[in-house]
Amino acid sequence: MEYIGKIDIEKLGELKNQIIKDDVVITEERIRHIKDRHPRRL
């Protein structure tokens, strides 16, 4: 899992009530998916 940054919860409007943490991470599985299906984007 890689830490990407933080999200500004205040910009999410009504969705901000559904957010528990403001940390943004990406899992190894998602990185693999991006590399496999969108190789030019990563």
C-alpha positions, 0 to 999 in steps of 0.5 A: 500500500502506498500513501498518496496524500490527503483529500480535502473533505470539505470539498466533497459536499454532502459526501463528506459525512461518509468519509472516515479518514482523509488519507488517500492510499493505493493498494498493490492490487490497484497498481497492478490493475493500472499497469495491466490495463492502462500501461501508458498512464503509470 
